Structures are given as structure tokens and as C-alpha cells.
Amino acid sequence: MPRPPPRPVRHCATAGLQRRTELGWSHAELARCARTPQSVIARLENSLTLSSARTLLRVATALGQLLRTAIGDAA
């Protein structure tokens, strides 16, 4: 059985899905606004990939959200 993705990845996926749903956008609409393939959006929302910071920033910007990052103890 595969390991679950790290908590920050799951959080990004959940937050992105929630915001996309609030906007009433499909994967394809978000992908177009974020200038990334629809498959990237699907994998991101399903926590199936660790996306690059550049991709996460494009998606967050398309959704009108901030991308916050932190380095520190994993509490």
C-alpha cells in the first residue's frame, strides 16, 4: 500500500479543490488560467504528485490565493 502524501501536500490539494469548487471552475478552466495541463491539476488535487513551487504559485495565483511556505520543525 502506498504511503499517504505529506500533510502540506494534502493541505494544498484540499485548499485548491475547495477554492476551485467555490469559483465553479472545472479542472480544464483552472488549468487554462494557471497555464498548466489539466492532468497537473488533477494530480495536484488528488495529492498524487509533488508539484514544483512554480506550478503551485501559478495555481494559487489563478485561484486568487496566496502561496505560503515555511521551513521549520515538522510538529
N, C-alpha and C positions, 0 to 999 in steps of 0.2 A: 504494500500500500504506500503511495507517495506521501511524503511529508507535507503538512499544510504550509502555505506560504507564510512568510514572516508577518507579524502584526501590522507594520507600516504599509505593506503591500495590500493587505486585506482592507485597511482603512482607506487607502487611496481608491481602491476598487469600489468600495461601498459608497464613499462620498461622491465619486464621479457618477456612478449609476443613479444615485438619488438626485443629483443636480440635473442630469440629462433627462430623467423622468419628469422633474418639475418643469423643465423647459418644453417637454413634449417632443423631444428630438429622438430620431432613430439613430442606430449606430452609424448609418451612412451619413446622416446630417452632421453629426458630431465629427466624424472623420473628415468630411469636406471642410468644415470650419477650422479644424486642427491641422489640416494639410497632412494627413496621415492615412494609410489604408484602413478600411473598415475592419479588417481582420485584427489590426493592432488594438482597436477599441474593444473588440470582443474579448481578446486575450487579456487585456488590462482589466476589464470588468470581471472576468472570471478568475482573476489572480493566477493566470497560467504563465505569466512572464514577468521578468523584472525589466521594466522599461527604462530607457535612458532618461536622465534628467531633462534633456532637451525635449523628448516626447512628452514627458509629464508636464513640462512647462507649457507646451503648445496646447495640450488638452485642457489644463487648468485655465489658460487664457481664453480659449474658445468657450469655456463654461462660465467665464466671468468670475473666476475664483482665484485666490492666492495659492501659490505652492509654497508650503512651509517645510523647511528641512532643519534637522538638528543632528548634532553628533554629541554623544554622551553615553552615560551608562544606560544599559538596557534594563530598566527597572520594571 
